[in-house]
Amino acid sequence: MSEFLFPPAAPPAAPIRGRAQRFPIHRIFCVGRNYEDHAKEMGAAADREAPFYFTKAAEHFIVSGSTVPYPPGTKNCHHEVELVIAIGKGGFRIAEAAALDHVFGYACGLDMTRRDLQAAAKEKQRPWDLGKDFEQSAVLGEIAPAADIGHPAQGRIELRVNGETRQSGDLTSLIHSVAAVVAHLSHYYHLQPGDLIYTGTPAGVGPVHPGDRLEGSIAGVGTIALQVAAAD
């Protein structure tokens, strides 16, 4: 007899560029308002003193190139293209000077957001879970090992919907750098291999609709694609 009541799900895992192995996903952390222009378009001030976070379940990962149904419970689902950090070595209370040693690689990601539900939660001073942490909302391209591409501190980050550029920025505009985010987050969590950190999105976020084709890119890192289908 199995020790489990029913078979456990296989762990979510992302492709790694140039390798047959896959990257098992442990947890997904997301940084909020990490670009000044995006904070302004959301009607908020960016917090330059320290980053803040929300989370998504690892099970909500979806690989780039997928077709997903328009999410339930919303009439205003938004795209947010982001640089994603893949942690390869665990650590706790990591010094910023040593933070990059814990990074396995980077990817282009999409933090899909049920904006109407997020706005309703903000208005009632409630958590953002329904707006952010939902099925197939953490889209991820293949992970490029830092050993191959280094640690990108600059480069164009863009998102196109049906061929039209919606988001365009540069990694130099990140308020909190990769090293700063990894170090800061490690003072609140014991970071583990397999953790992903979505680092925030530039301005230009907006709604998607059934039938839309999303294509994103980060110079020197990689690309991402998503097809939105009709709702279930």
C-alpha positions in Angstrom: 0.0 0.0 0.0 1.3 3.4 -0.9 2.0 5.9 1.9 0.0 8.5 0.0 -3.8 8.7 -0.3 -3.3 9.6 -3.9 -0.2 10.0 -6.1 1.6 13.2 -5.4 2.0 15.6 -8.3 5.3 15.8 -10.1 7.4 18.8 -9.0 7.1 21.8 -11.4 10.4 22.2 -13.3 11.6 24.7 -15.9 13.8 24.1 -18.9 17.5 25.2 -18.8 19.2 26.5 -21.9 21.7 24.1 -23.3 21.0 21.3 -20.9 18.8 18.2 -20.8 18.3 18.7 -17.0 15.4 20.8 -15.8 15.3 23.3 -12.9 13.0 22.1 -10.1 10.9 25.0 -8.8 10.7 25.3 -5.0 9.1 28.6 -4.3 8.2 31.8 -6.3 8.7 35.2 -4.8 7.8 38.4 -6.6 9.1 42.0 -6.0 6.5 44.7 -6.2 7.0 48.2 -7.7 10.6 47.8 -8.5 10.5 50.2 -11.4 9.7 53.9 -10.8 7.6 54.3 -13.9 5.5 51.3 -13.1 4.9 52.5 -9.5 3.7 55.8 -10.9 1.3 54.2 -13.4 -0.2 52.2 -10.5 -0.7 55.5 -8.6 1.9 54.6 -5.9 5.3 55.8 -4.8 8.2 53.4 -5.2 9.8 52.3 -1.9 13.5 53.0 -2.4 14.3 52.0 1.2 13.6 48.3 0.8 11.8 46.0 -1.6 8.5 44.3 -0.7 7.2 40.9 -1.9 4.3 38.7 -2.6 4.3 35.1 -3.6 2.9 32.6 -6.1 2.5 28.9 -5.6 5.2 26.9 -7.5 2.3 24.9 -9.0 1.2 28.0 -10.9 4.3 27.9 -13.1 3.6 27.5 -16.8 6.3 27.1 -19.4 6.8 29.7 -22.2 5.1 28.8 -25.5 2.0 27.5 -23.7 -1.6 28.3 -24.5 -3.7 29.1 -21.4 -7.4 29.9 -21.0 -8.3 33.4 -19.9 -8.3 33.2 -16.1 -11.5 32.8 -14.1 -13.0 35.5 -11.9 -11.6 38.5 -13.7 -12.5 40.9 -16.5 -9.2 42.7 -16.4 -6.2 40.3 -16.6 -2.9 42.2 -17.1 0.6 41.2 -18.4 3.8 42.1 -16.5 7.1 41.1 -18.1 10.0 40.6 -15.7 13.6 39.5 -15.2 13.5 36.3 -13.1 16.3 35.2 -10.8 16.8 31.4 -10.3 18.5 30.5 -7.0 21.0 27.7 -7.2 22.7 27.8 -3.8 20.8 28.2 -0.5 21.7 30.8 2.0 20.4 32.8 5.0 21.3 36.4 5.9 23.5 36.7 2.7 25.7 39.7 2.4 24.9 41.7 -0.7 28.6 41.4 -1.9 28.1 37.6 -1.9 24.5 37.5 -3.2 25.3 36.7 -6.9 27.2 33.6 -5.8 23.8 32.1 -5.0 22.3 32.8 -8.4 22.2 29.9 -10.8 20.7 31.8 -13.7 18.1 34.2 -15.2 15.0 34.0 -17.3 12.3 36.1 -18.9 9.0 35.8 -17.0 5.4 37.0 -17.0 3.6 37.8 -13.8 0.0 37.6 -14.9 -2.3 39.7 -12.7 -6.0 39.8 -12.2 -5.9 43.6 -11.8 -9.5 44.1 -10.9 -9.2 41.6 -8.0 -5.9 43.1 -6.9 -7.4 46.6 -6.9 -10.4 45.5 -4.9 -8.1 43.9 -2.3 -6.0 47.1 -2.1 -9.1 49.1 -1.5 -10.2 46.9 1.4 -6.6 46.6 2.7 -6.6 42.9 2.1 -3.9 40.6 0.7 -3.3 40.4 -3.0 -3.6 36.6 -3.3 -6.7 36.4 -5.6 -5.1 39.0 -7.9 -1.7 37.5 -8.1 -1.5 33.9 -7.0 -3.7 32.0 -9.4 -3.3 29.0 -11.8 -0.9 29.5 -14.7 0.0 33.0 -13.7 3.7 32.5 -13.4 5.0 32.1 -17.0 8.7 31.4 -17.4 11.0 31.1 -20.3 14.1 28.8 -20.3 16.6 29.6 -17.6 20.0 30.9 -18.9 22.8 29.8 -16.6 24.8 32.7 -15.2 27.9 30.7 -16.0 27.0 31.3 -19.7 25.6 34.9 -19.7 27.0 36.5 -16.5 24.8 38.6 -14.3 22.8 41.1 -16.4 22.7 44.6 -14.9 21.5 46.3 -18.1 19.6 45.3 -21.2 16.2 46.1 -22.9 13.2 44.4 -21.4 10.1 44.4 -23.6 6.6 42.9 -24.0 4.6 42.8 -27.2 0.9 41.9 -27.6 -0.1 40.9 -31.1 3.1 42.4 -32.4 2.5 45.8 -30.7 5.0 46.9 -28.1 3.3 47.5 -24.8 6.2 47.5 -22.3 9.7 48.7 -22.9 12.4 49.5 -20.3 15.9 48.7 -19.3 17.3 46.6 -16.4 19.3 49.7 -15.3 16.0 51.1 -14.1 15.5 48.4 -11.4 15.3 50.3 -8.1 16.6 47.3 -6.2 19.3 45.3 -8.0 19.5 41.5 -8.3 22.1 41.4 -5.5 20.2 43.7 -3.3 17.0 41.7 -3.7 18.6 38.3 -3.0 20.4 39.7 0.1 17.3 41.4 1.5 15.0 38.5 0.9 17.5 36.1 2.6 17.0 38.0 5.9 13.4 36.8 6.0 13.7 33.4 4.4 16.2 30.6 4.2 16.7 30.8 0.4 16.8 27.3 -1.2 18.0 26.0 -4.5 14.9 26.1 -6.8 13.6 29.4 -5.5 12.6 31.9 -8.2 12.4 35.7 -7.7 10.4 37.8 -10.2 12.1 41.2 -9.9 9.3 43.6 -11.0 8.0 45.1 -14.2 8.5 48.3 -16.2 5.6 50.6 -17.1 3.1 49.8 -19.8 1.2 47.0 -18.1 -2.2 46.4 -19.6 -5.1 44.0 -20.3 -5.0 40.9 -22.4 -7.9 39.2 -24.1 -8.8 35.8 -25.6 -6.9 35.4 -28.8 -4.0 37.6 -27.8 -0.4 36.5 -28.5 2.2 37.8 -26.0 5.9 37.8 -26.8 8.6 39.2 -24.5 12.3 39.5 -24.5 15.2 40.6 -22.3 18.4 41.4 -24.1 21.1 38.9 -23.2 18.8 36.8 -21.2 16.0 35.3 -23.4 12.5 35.4 -24.7 9.0 34.4 -23.6 5.7 33.7 -25.4 2.1 33.0 -24.3 -1.1 32.5 -26.2 -4.4 33.4 -24.4 -7.4 31.3 -25.3 -11.1 31.6 -24.4 -12.0 31.2 -20.8 -12.9 27.7 -19.6 
